[in-house]
Amino acid sequence: ACIKCERGRYGLQEAEHRKFTAANDEGCVRCPVGKQSNVEGAPSPNYCINCLAGFYTNTVGSSSCERCKGGEYSLDGAAFCETCRAGSYNNSENTKCVLCDRGKWSNTIGEISKSTCISCAPGKFSPMYGRRNECTNCSIGRYNSNSGSIFYGSCQMCLEKSYQDEEGSANCKQCPPPLTNTKKGSASCSPG
């Protein structure tokens, strides 16, 4: 029996009916991965159209594309979806991954929400977008009491008579009497 090529396939000549059975689809060409056709009896490869961004098909001869799962994205004509890397999350259309803002970070992959991006803790900062690991520590002799800081300049120098001997601190320590210091940004105290 001669019938039209089924959806996901096309014939080689316009409006030509091809003979095939379930075991033999001779004469009908399957659309490649990343493309689909929902037209029965499609006469040319032009009827195999790219899956839209956010969708994919990894099967030849597809009549439809599947939506990427949350935490994944795809571009136009995709054969598979990619997982959003750490430091990002996908948009609601699954068409791209959005980087965490400066002053934030995330070390988990495949996230679906901006809430995955954690503010830098006090004593830390991050000037970069899409940070994948904890924020950078303020150096010894400095502190930062704010969360979500984006610049090293937010790490203030400890004042005279105070010090900080640890990186990533939210405050300075007071020199215990009779020790003191006369220099800003000190890492220790000395006898007065």
Backbone torsions as a table, in degrees:
resi	resn	phi	psi	omega
1	ALA	NA	141.2	177.1
2	CYS	-97.4	123.6	177.1
3	ILE	-135.7	166.5	179.8
4	LYS	-71.0	151.7	173.0
5	CYS	-60.4	138.5	-177.8
6	GLU	-76.2	170.4	179.4
7	ARG	-56.9	144.4	-177.9
8	GLY	89.2	-1.1	-179.7
9	ARG	-137.1	167.1	177.2
10	TYR	-145.6	155.2	176.5
11	GLY	-89.0	168.8	-176.8
12	LEU	-90.0	-16.5	177.9
13	GLN	-128.2	147.1	-175.2
14	GLU	-57.1	131.0	176.2
15	ALA	58.0	16.0	-179.3
16	GLU	-81.7	132.1	176.6
17	HIS	-89.2	136.8	-177.8
18	ARG	-113.5	148.5	178.8
19	LYS	-91.1	123.3	173.9
20	PHE	-156.3	160.4	174.8
21	THR	-124.4	179.8	-179.7
22	ALA	-58.4	-32.4	-178.6
23	ALA	-89.1	-13.3	-174.4
24	ASN	-144.6	106.8	177.6
25	ASP	-104.5	39.4	-179.2
26	GLU	-52.1	133.5	177.6
27	GLY	92.6	-17.3	177.2
28	CYS	-107.3	133.4	-178.3
29	VAL	-104.6	132.9	-179.4
30	ARG	-78.9	141.2	173.6
31	CYS	-63.1	143.0	-179.4
32	PRO	-72.9	167.5	176.5
33	VAL	-58.7	148.2	-177.9
34	GLY	84.6	-4.3	179.6
35	LYS	-131.6	155.5	179.1
36	GLN	-144.2	159.1	173.8
37	SER	-141.5	124.6	176.7
38	ASN	-104.7	20.7	-179.9
39	VAL	-102.6	122.6	175.5
40	GLU	-79.2	135.5	179.3
41	GLY	75.3	26.8	-179.3
42	ALA	-58.6	130.8	-174.1
43	PRO	-88.5	-10.3	-176.3
44	SER	-154.9	166.5	178.4
45	PRO	-65.4	-15.0	177.3
46	ASN	-62.0	-18.2	179.8
47	TYR	-83.9	-10.0	173.2
48	CYS	-86.5	108.0	-176.3
49	ILE	-107.4	150.2	179.4
50	ASN	-58.8	142.7	167.8
51	CYS	-63.5	142.3	178.1
52	LEU	-69.7	157.7	174.6
53	ALA	-56.2	137.3	-176.9
54	GLY	93.7	-4.9	179.1
55	PHE	-129.7	165.6	180.0
56	TYR	-158.6	163.6	164.0
57	THR	-147.3	131.4	-179.9
58	ASN	-108.5	18.6	-178.4
59	THR	-118.9	135.0	173.2
60	VAL	-73.0	146.4	178.3
61	GLY	77.1	29.1	-179.0
62	SER	-77.9	143.1	174.9
63	SER	-102.7	-1.8	176.3
64	SER	-158.2	166.2	178.6
65	CYS	-113.4	152.1	179.1
66	GLU	-100.7	147.0	178.6
67	ARG	-76.3	139.5	174.7
68	CYS	-63.7	147.6	177.2
69	LYS	-73.5	162.4	174.8
70	GLY	-56.7	140.3	-178.4
71	GLY	87.1	-0.2	178.6
72	GLU	-124.7	162.6	178.1
73	TYR	-147.8	163.7	172.6
74	SER	-149.7	157.2	174.5
75	LEU	-96.7	176.4	177.7
76	ASP	-54.9	133.2	174.4
77	GLY	74.6	30.8	-174.6
78	ALA	-82.9	142.8	174.5
79	ALA	-93.4	-11.9	178.1
80	PHE	-159.8	165.7	177.2
81	CYS	-100.8	149.6	177.6
82	GLU	-106.7	146.3	179.5
83	THR	-82.6	136.9	175.7
84	CYS	-65.5	134.9	-177.1
85	ARG	-78.3	168.2	175.2
86	ALA	-58.0	146.2	-178.1
87	GLY	88.6	8.8	-179.6
88	SER	-151.5	172.8	176.0
89	TYR	-149.7	158.5	-176.9
90	ASN	-91.1	154.9	177.1
91	ASN	-77.5	169.1	-173.7
92	SER	-66.3	-20.7	179.0
93	GLU	-88.7	-4.2	-178.3
94	ASN	60.2	31.9	-178.6
95	THR	-102.9	-11.6	178.7
96	LYS	-165.1	164.5	173.8
97	CYS	-103.7	136.9	-178.9
98	VAL	-102.1	129.6	-179.3
99	LEU	-74.2	143.8	172.4
100	CYS	-60.4	147.0	179.4
101	ASP	-67.9	165.6	172.0
102	ARG	-61.3	147.9	-178.5
103	GLY	81.8	7.4	179.5
104	LYS	-137.3	166.1	179.7
105	TRP	-157.3	162.3	174.6
106	SER	-155.9	134.9	179.1
107	ASN	-110.5	14.5	179.2
108	THR	-106.2	146.7	179.9
109	ILE	-99.6	160.2	174.4
110	GLY	67.7	35.6	-177.8
111	GLU	-86.8	153.8	-175.2
112	ILE	-116.0	-1.7	-173.5
113	SER	-140.7	148.2	176.7
114	LYS	-59.7	-24.0	-178.4
115	SER	-66.3	-12.0	175.5
116	THR	-68.4	-22.0	-178.0
117	CYS	-81.1	117.5	-175.3
118	ILE	-96.8	134.6	176.8
119	SER	-65.3	142.8	174.6
120	CYS	-57.8	137.4	179.3
121	ALA	-70.6	158.8	171.9
122	PRO	-54.1	143.6	-177.3
123	GLY	90.1	-0.3	-177.2
124	LYS	-134.4	167.9	178.1
125	PHE	-156.5	161.8	174.6
126	SER	-153.0	114.1	178.1
127	PRO	-84.9	-2.2	-173.2
128	MET	-104.3	152.1	172.1
129	TYR	-84.9	148.1	173.0
130	GLY	71.6	31.0	-178.9
131	ARG	-66.2	133.7	-175.7
132	ARG	-101.9	-10.3	179.7
133	ASN	-134.5	173.8	-175.8
134	GLU	-53.9	154.5	-177.1
135	CYS	-67.0	163.4	-178.2
136	THR	-72.9	137.2	178.6
137	ASN	-73.6	144.7	165.6
138	CYS	-66.0	147.7	-176.1
139	SER	-77.9	168.1	176.6
140	ILE	-56.6	141.5	-178.9
141	GLY	86.2	0.0	-179.4
142	ARG	-130.5	163.3	178.5
143	TYR	-148.6	163.9	175.6
144	ASN	-150.0	114.9	-177.1
145	SER	-89.4	-3.5	-178.0
146	ASN	-98.8	149.8	172.8
147	SER	-96.4	157.4	177.2
148	GLY	75.1	21.4	-177.9
149	SER	-72.1	145.4	-176.0
150	ILE	-113.6	-11.3	-176.6
151	PHE	-125.9	150.6	173.7
152	TYR	-60.5	-32.1	179.5
153	GLY	-60.0	-17.0	176.3
154	SER	-77.8	-7.9	174.1
155	CYS	-87.8	101.7	-176.2
156	GLN	-81.0	148.9	175.8
157	MET	-75.5	139.5	173.8
158	CYS	-62.1	143.3	-178.6
159	LEU	-80.2	170.8	175.6
160	GLU	-55.2	147.6	-179.9
161	LYS	71.5	11.1	174.7
162	SER	-136.8	167.2	-177.2
163	TYR	-157.1	168.1	172.2
164	GLN	-147.6	117.6	-176.7
165	ASP	-103.4	10.5	179.1
166	GLU	-128.3	146.2	174.5
167	GLU	-75.4	155.3	172.7
168	GLY	70.1	36.0	-176.1
169	SER	-96.8	147.5	179.9
170	ALA	-91.6	-9.9	179.6
171	ASN	-157.3	174.5	178.3
172	CYS	-105.1	158.3	177.0
173	LYS	-98.3	143.7	177.3
174	GLN	-82.1	139.4	176.4
175	CYS	-66.5	127.5	178.8
176	PRO	-76.5	134.0	179.2
177	PRO	-60.9	141.7	10.3
178	PRO	-92.0	10.5	-178.8
179	LEU	-76.1	154.8	179.1
180	THR	-159.3	-177.9	167.9
181	ASN	-155.1	157.3	-177.4
182	THR	-117.6	11.7	-174.0
183	LYS	-120.8	135.9	173.5
184	LYS	-68.7	150.0	175.5
185	GLY	74.0	28.3	-177.6
186	SER	-78.7	149.3	176.8
187	ALA	-102.3	-3.8	-179.6
188	SER	-159.2	174.0	176.6
189	CYS	-117.9	159.4	179.2
190	SER	-139.0	164.4	178.8
191	PRO	-59.0	136.8	-177.4
192	GLY	-76.8	NA	NA
